[in-house]
Amino acid sequence: MTTSHPAAVFFDAYGTLIHFPEDPSPFDYMADTLRRAGIDLPRARVDDALHAEMRYYKAHYASVRTADDLERLRIEDARVYLEALGDTGPVDLDLNHVADELAAAFESRVLPDARPAIDLVQAAGVRAGVLSNFSYLLPLVLDEVGLGDALDPVVFSAAVGAEKPDPRIFAAAAAAVDADLADCVLIGDDLQNDVAGAQRCGMPVVWLSRDGSAGPSGVAVARNLVDAARLALEPGWRDLSLGGRTAAADA
């Protein structure tokens, strides 16, 4: 198949389109939440409670399929947190409020160049999708951050039964847009899962190197998502994993 543009540009999820909060960290956020509620506890005890909550969440999040599932998990998560926190003195914390604060502490954030990059791809008449190693939570997360309606298809490892760099998940992404692997482009920030995985199965790839690190020989590199999208739409997009071009060099 010979076209001027790829059949689809797939974006990795975390580190590419979205990320976890860094400032404040979830630990700082929850410590501040308790202080604002008038609860004065040793920081080690507060952090231990959050560690307990995180362990519970990690053990159960894979079962989440729907928004209702997610809400139930968040309530149970808050209950685990409060039990681990122990006696909070005269202050009685509301379970639903704690669930909301925990969700806010770990709220996924859209990276500032995500929407402009998606818009650029779609303006060229190209499908913008997601190809990610993720649980069934991914569509819910994308909806919560406002990207759910902008991305189609959303291909993720839990549904496919294989994780990048396994060729099966790349093949599933190409099949979802009724195209060959060589007719799609992946943009991702992980050299092993995204770049090496795409190269291994013949999908052109752009490495997103936000810190400006040099990529491996023969791989196109961009420092931001908009430049990565531009590379994916250029006439030479089929050779992205062969020419070693960079957005900066082409500017």
N, C-alpha and C positions, 0 to 999 in steps of 0.2 A: 504493500500500500504506500503510495507516494502522496504526501500532503505538505502544504506550506506550514502547517502548525500541527502539533501533536493532537492525538485524539483526546487526551486528558492530561492535566498536570495534577499530580498527587502531592499533597503536603503531609509530612510527618506531623504528629500532634504536639506532644510535649517537647519544649525546647525549640520548636519551629513556629507553631501557631499560638500556643498557650504555655503557661508555666505556673509553677506554684509560687505563692507569695514569699518574698525574701526579706522585706523590710516593712513592717515588723515580721519577725519569724513567728510561726504558730505558737511557740513557747512564750515569746514576749507578749504576743497578743492576748493569750489566755491569762497570763500573770497580771496584765493590765486590766483585763476584764474583772478579775476577782478584786483587785484593789479598788476599782470604781464601784464595786458592789459593797465595799466596806469590809472585805475579808482580808485579814492579815495572816498569812501562812508562810512558813519557810519556803523559799523558792525551790529547794530540792523536792519537797513534798508536792508542790504544784507541778513541777516538771515530771515527776514520777507518775502522777495521775494522767498526764497527757500521753506519756509512753504507754500506759495501760490501755488507754483509749485507742491509740494507734495500732497496738497489737490486735485488739478486738476487731477493728475496722479491716485490717489486712487479712484477718482470718475469715471474714464474712462478705467482703465486697464483691467477690466473684459470683455470688448468688443473685446479685441485683440485676433485674431485667427491666423494671418499669419505674416510673416516678414514685409510685406508691411503695415499691420495694425500697427505694432509696430513702424515703421519709421514715419508714419503719426502722431501717438500719441507723439512721441518724438519732432517732429516739433511744434505741437500745444503746447506741454509742455514748450518748449523754448520760444514760443510767450507769454505765460502766465507769465513766469519768467521775461522776459524783460519788460512787461507792469507793473508788480508789482515793478520792480526795479526802474522804472521811469527815470528821466533825468540823463544821464551818462556824461554830459558835452561834450567836443569836440570829445570824443571817440565814434565811431559808431560801435556797436557790430553786427557781422554777425549772422543771425538767425541760420544757419546751424552749425556754429562753436559753438555757445552756446548749441545747441542740442547735439553736440558731447561731450562737456565738462560736461553737466549734466549726460549724459549716463556714462561717465567715473567716475563721482563722486559717482554714485550708482552701479558701475559695480560689479557684483557678482564675488566672488573669490572661486576657488576650494581649499578646505582644503588639506594640503600636504599629508595626509594619504589616500585620497579618491581613487586616481588611483591605488596605490599598493593594497588596499583592493579589488577593483573591479577585478584587475588582478588575485589576489589570488583565488577569487571565480570562475572566468572563467577557470583558470588553472585546477581546480578540475572537470571541465565539468559541472558546475552548472550555470544556468542562473542568471544573475545579473540585477535586475530591480529597479524601484523606486516606492515607495508608499508614496504619499505626499498630504497634504492639500495645494492646490495651484490653481491658475487661469490657463487659457489656455496659459499663458505666459511660463509655465514650460518647454515644449519642446524647445521653442526658447531660453530660458536661458541656458539650458543644451547644446544646439548647440553652443551658443556663448562662453561658457567656455571650450568647447572641450570634453564634456562628452556624447554628444548626441548619437554618434555611438557606445558607449561602454555599453549602458544601454537599456535593452529590457526585459519586457515591461515597459513603463512609465505610471503609473496609478495615476491619480490626481483627486482631489475632484470636480473640475469644470466639468469635463467630466462625472464623475460617478453620480454626484448629491447628494453626501453625503460626510461628512468630518469625519476623525478619531476623536473620537473613535467609530463612528457609525459602526456596524458590516458589513454594506453593502459595504463599500469601501474595507474592508479586503476580503470579499467574491469576489469582482470584481477582486482583484489582483490574488487570487488563480485561478479564472476562466480563467484569461488571460494566465496562463501557464498550463491550463487543469489539475489542481491538487486540492487536498483537502486542506483546511486551515491548517490542522495539518502537511502537507507535505511541507510547506513553512516556512521560517524564516524571521522575520523583525528585522532590526537594526535601532534604533532611539534614539534621545536624550530627548524626552519629556515623562515624567512619566505618564501623563494622556492620551494623544492622542496615543502615541506609545505603551507604556508598558501595561497600564491598558486596552486599546482598544484591543490589540492583545490577552492578557490573556482572556478577556471576550469572544472572539470568537474562542479560541482554537488554535491560531497560536503561535508557539514558538517565543520568542523575546529576544534580547540582548539589555540591556540599555547601551547607550554610555554616560559615565560620564567622560567628559574630565577634570573636575576639581578634580576628585578623590572622589567625594561624595559617601557615601555608599547607595546602592539601597535598595528597599523594600525587605523584606524576601522572599526568593524563586525565585528571578530573577537574571539571569546571568548578570554580569557587566563587562565592558571593559573600559579602559581609553583612548584607541585610536581605530581607525577604523580597522586597520590591526588585532589587537587582537580580536576585535569583529567578524571579518570575520573568524578567526581561530576557535573561539567558535562555530560559525554557521556551520562549516564543520566537527567538531569532531564527533566521533561515538555516543556520548550521546546528539546530538543536539535536539532530540525530547523532552528532559527534561530540556531545557534551562530555562523555566519559572517555573520549579519546584525545581531544585536542589540548586539554589542560588550560583552557582559557579562563580568565577571571573577569568579573564585571568591571573591576578597576582598570584592567589592561585594555578593555574594549571601549572604555569611556572616552 
